[in-house]
């Protein structure tokens, strides 16, 4: 059996991904390959690196996509199906809108793949592929297989990508993480994470976590375990790390070079309204950041120029709230849908796994 795994990237964002700053290797498909039965032949196409080869002899296609790339992913899926190849869609956007996604696929994998993908492959082999697959509960991260890093193209990326945790303990009103991850923040056993990090040849690591300090005690334990490895690493966190000087020091000692941190807004009222009141704009003070390489994100347009002149902001994506799926703040009618495109191919929207969406 031959399976083609595709990390979809549409033309609207492909130009942006070419930049070095956010050209991180995605972990989804290398991890999915590790969950696939060993007798299955796997090929991975990362569209940031290379285009899809529709002529490849394959039996089953799996495509992961965010909202930005969904229209393009649907086109790819439609082309494969027109050639008689079965297609499975998964990832953030199909999880949020499975009934839409299944119009372009033979099956949709909703949410996380552990415990589900092997059953899907078995059903395909037996000729009884189901329309939808979804885990009944959040899978444990204990014993998580290591990603098959041979499916990360070395000529374009380093291969030092892994996870220590999934999701985030917060439930910000604009964020899709709770809906994707069963409303649970989970941690891998720290010794398993350290063992995987130690086995990676590269000196630079990327923890593809949504909030690596979501559990403060776990973060301290993890950072202590990383210190002897003498590696450099990057991840994502919430701004409340500045309230824990010991954690900042441990992160630095363990090799942390940068944290992507979502400031989201310089308006305390806006932050409270969206459930992120733990961000305190009055604490966005340069002295707290000295010698700390952070890349915060900010959204307010009118006061942003002065803010950017006074604060060491490293990365500034302006993003819009797109009401594509039920969420706690949709009742507020924040946006008029008529103002925005019907197809989300020109706006970075709801289903970006690391996105922040305030107006």
NORNOR-V372189 format. One record per residue. N is the residue number from 0. RES is the residue in one letter. PHI is phi as a letter, one per 40 degrees, with the letter a starting at -180 (none if undefined). OMEGA is omega in degrees with one decimal (none if undefined). Layout:
[[N;RES;PHI;OMEGA] [N;RES;PHI;OMEGA]]
//
This chain:
[[0;X;none;-177.5] [1;X;b;-177.3] [2;X;b;174.3] [3;X;b;176.5] [4;X;b;-174.8] [5;X;b;168.4] [6;X;c;-171.8] [7;X;c;174.8] [8;X;a;-177.3] [9;X;c;-178.4] [10;X;c;-178.1] [11;X;c;-178.7] [12;X;b;-177.1] [13;X;c;179.5] [14;X;c;-178.6] [15;X;c;-178.6] [16;X;c;178.0] [17;X;c;179.3] [18;X;c;-174.9] [19;X;c;-172.0] [20;X;c;-176.5] [21;X;b;179.1] [22;X;c;179.8] [23;X;c;173.9] [24;X;c;178.0] [25;X;c;-175.3] [26;X;c;-170.3] [27;X;d;-173.5] [28;X;c;173.0] [29;X;c;176.6] [30;X;c;177.1] [31;X;c;177.3] [32;X;c;178.9] [33;X;c;178.8] [34;X;c;-176.1] [35;X;c;176.8] [36;X;d;-171.6] [37;X;c;-178.5] [38;X;c;179.3] [39;X;c;176.4] [40;X;c;-173.9] [41;X;b;168.8] [42;X;b;-179.7] [43;X;b;173.6] [44;X;b;173.7] [45;X;b;-171.8] [46;X;c;171.8] [47;X;c;-175.1] [48;X;b;-174.0] [49;X;a;-179.8] [50;X;c;177.9] [51;X;c;176.0] [52;X;b;-177.2] [53;X;c;-177.7] [54;X;c;-179.8] [55;X;c;179.4] [56;X;c;-176.7] [57;X;a;179.7] [58;X;b;-175.6] [59;X;a;178.1] [60;X;b;171.6] [61;X;b;-177.2] [62;X;b;172.6] [63;X;b;-176.4] [64;X;a;168.9] [65;X;c;179.4] [66;X;c;-178.7] [67;X;d;-173.5] [68;X;c;-174.9] [69;X;d;179.2] [70;X;d;177.9] [71;X;c;179.2] [72;X;c;177.9] [73;X;c;177.5] [74;X;c;177.8] [75;X;c;180.0] [76;X;c;-179.9] [77;X;c;-179.8] [78;X;c;178.1] [79;X;c;-179.7] [80;X;c;176.5] [81;X;c;178.1] [82;X;c;176.2] [83;X;g;-178.8] [84;X;b;178.0] [85;X;c;-175.3] [86;X;b;172.4] [87;X;b;176.2] [88;X;b;177.4] [89;X;a;-178.9] [90;X;h;-174.4] [91;X;d;-175.0] [92;X;c;176.1] [93;X;c;176.7] [94;X;c;-179.8] [95;X;c;-176.9] [96;X;b;-176.1] [97;X;c;-179.3] [98;X;c;174.0] [99;X;c;-175.5] [100;X;c;-174.9] [101;X;c;174.3] [102;X;c;-178.3] [103;X;b;-175.4] [104;X;a;173.7] [105;X;c;179.8] [106;X;a;177.3] [107;X;b;175.4] [108;X;c;-176.2] [109;X;c;177.0] [110;X;g;-173.4] [111;X;c;-171.0] [112;X;c;-177.3] [113;X;d;179.7] [114;X;g;-177.0] [115;X;b;-176.5] [116;X;c;177.5] [117;X;d;177.5] [118;X;c;177.5] [119;X;c;179.1] [120;X;c;178.7] [121;X;c;-179.7] [122;X;c;178.2] [123;X;c;-179.8] [124;X;c;-177.3] [125;X;c;175.9] [126;X;g;-179.9] [127;X;b;179.5] [128;X;c;-179.5] [129;X;c;-179.8] [130;X;c;-176.0] [131;X;b;174.1] [132;X;b;178.7] [133;X;a;177.2] [134;X;c;-179.1] [135;X;c;-178.9] [136;X;a;179.0] [137;X;c;-179.0] [138;X;c;174.3] [139;X;c;176.7] [140;X;c;176.0] [141;X;c;-179.3] [142;X;g;178.7] [143;X;d;179.4] [144;X;c;176.8] [145;X;c;177.9] [146;X;d;176.7] [147;X;c;-170.9] [148;X;c;173.9] [149;X;c;177.6] [150;X;c;169.8] [151;X;b;-173.8] [152;X;c;-174.2] [153;X;c;-176.5] [154;X;c;-176.9] [155;X;b;-173.6] [156;X;b;157.7] [157;X;c;-176.7] [158;X;b;-174.6] [159;X;c;-178.6] [160;X;b;-178.9] [161;X;a;175.6] [162;X;b;171.2] [163;X;b;-178.4] [164;X;b;172.8] [165;X;b;177.3] [166;X;g;-172.5] [167;X;a;-179.2] [168;X;c;179.8] [169;X;c;-179.9] [170;X;b;179.3] [171;X;c;-171.0] [172;X;c;-175.8] [173;X;c;-166.5] [174;X;c;179.9] [175;X;c;-174.4] [176;X;d;-179.6] [177;X;d;-178.4] [178;X;c;-178.7] [179;X;c;-170.5] [180;X;b;173.1] [181;X;f;177.6] [182;X;f;-178.5] [183;X;b;170.6] [184;X;c;-175.5] [185;X;b;-178.6] [186;X;b;170.8] [187;X;c;171.8] [188;X;d;-172.9] [189;X;c;-179.9] [190;X;c;177.0] [191;X;c;177.9] [192;X;c;-179.5] [193;X;c;179.6] [194;X;c;179.1] [195;X;c;179.2] [196;X;c;-179.8] [197;X;c;-177.7] [198;X;c;179.6] [199;X;c;-175.6] [200;X;c;-176.3] [201;X;c;176.0] [202;X;c;-178.7] [203;X;b;-179.8] [204;X;b;170.8] [205;X;b;172.7] [206;X;c;-175.3] [207;X;c;-179.2] [208;X;c;177.3] [209;X;c;177.2] [210;X;a;-172.6] [211;X;c;177.0] [212;X;b;-179.4] [213;X;d;172.6] [214;X;b;-171.1] [215;X;c;-179.9] [216;X;c;177.6] [217;X;c;-179.9] [218;X;c;178.2] [219;X;c;179.3] [220;X;c;179.7] [221;X;c;-177.6] [222;X;c;176.6] [223;X;c;-179.9] [224;X;c;-179.8] [225;X;c;-173.8] [226;X;d;-178.0] [227;X;c;-177.7] [228;X;c;178.1] [229;X;f;177.8] [230;X;b;176.2] [231;X;b;-179.5] [232;X;a;-179.9] [233;X;b;176.4] [234;X;a;177.1] [235;X;b;-178.4] [236;X;a;173.9] [237;X;b;-171.7] [238;X;c;-178.8] [239;X;c;172.9] [240;X;c;-178.7] [241;X;c;177.3] [242;X;c;-175.3] [243;X;b;-175.7] [244;X;d;179.6] [245;X;c;179.5] [246;X;c;175.8] [247;X;c;179.8] [248;X;c;177.8] [249;X;c;178.2] [250;X;c;179.6] [251;X;c;-179.4] [252;X;c;-178.0] [253;X;c;175.0] [254;X;h;-179.7] [255;X;c;178.8] [256;X;b;-178.3] [257;X;a;172.3] [258;X;b;172.3] [259;X;c;-174.9] [260;X;b;-179.6] [261;X;c;172.2] [262;X;c;176.6] [263;X;g;-175.6] [264;X;a;171.3] [265;X;c;177.7] [266;X;b;178.3] [267;X;c;-179.9] [268;X;c;178.6] [269;X;c;179.2] [270;X;c;178.3] [271;X;c;-177.4] [272;X;c;-177.2] [273;X;b;175.2] [274;X;g;178.7] [275;X;b;-179.4] [276;X;c;177.1] [277;X;c;168.6] [278;X;c;-178.3] [279;X;b;-178.6] [280;X;d;179.8] [281;X;c;179.5] [282;X;c;177.6] [283;X;c;-170.7] [284;X;b;-173.5] [285;X;d;-176.7] [286;X;c;179.4] [287;X;c;-174.6] [288;X;b;-173.7] [289;X;d;-179.5] [290;X;g;176.5] [291;X;b;-178.9] [292;X;c;178.5] [293;X;b;179.1] [294;X;b;-176.6] [295;X;c;179.1] [296;X;b;-175.8] [297;X;b;-171.1] [298;X;b;-173.1] [299;X;c;-174.5] [300;X;c;-170.0] [301;X;c;-177.5] [302;X;c;-175.4] [303;X;c;-177.7] [304;X;d;179.0] [305;X;c;178.9] [306;X;d;-177.8] [307;X;c;177.6] [308;X;c;-175.5] [309;X;c;-171.3] [310;X;b;-176.2] [311;X;c;178.4] [312;X;c;-175.1] [313;X;b;-173.1] [314;X;a;-169.6] [315;X;b;172.1] [316;X;c;174.9] [317;X;c;-174.2] [318;X;b;-174.3] [319;X;b;178.0] [320;X;c;179.0] [321;X;b;-176.7] [322;X;c;-176.2] [323;X;c;-177.2] [324;X;a;-178.4] [325;X;d;175.9] [326;X;a;-171.2] [327;X;c;-174.6] [328;X;b;-177.9] [329;X;c;-178.6] [330;X;c;-173.0] [331;X;c;178.5] [332;X;f;-176.9] [333;X;c;-176.5] [334;X;b;171.1] [335;X;c;-176.4] [336;X;d;-179.6] [337;X;c;-178.3] [338;X;c;-170.9] [339;X;b;-177.4] [340;X;c;175.9] [341;X;c;-179.5] [342;X;b;-174.3] [343;X;c;-175.0] [344;X;b;178.9] [345;X;b;178.4] [346;X;b;177.4] [347;X;c;-163.9] [348;X;b;-167.3] [349;X;d;-165.5] [350;X;c;173.2] [351;X;c;-174.5] [352;X;c;179.4] [353;X;b;-171.7] [354;X;c;175.2] [355;X;b;-167.5] [356;X;b;173.8] [357;X;b;173.4] [358;X;b;none]]
//
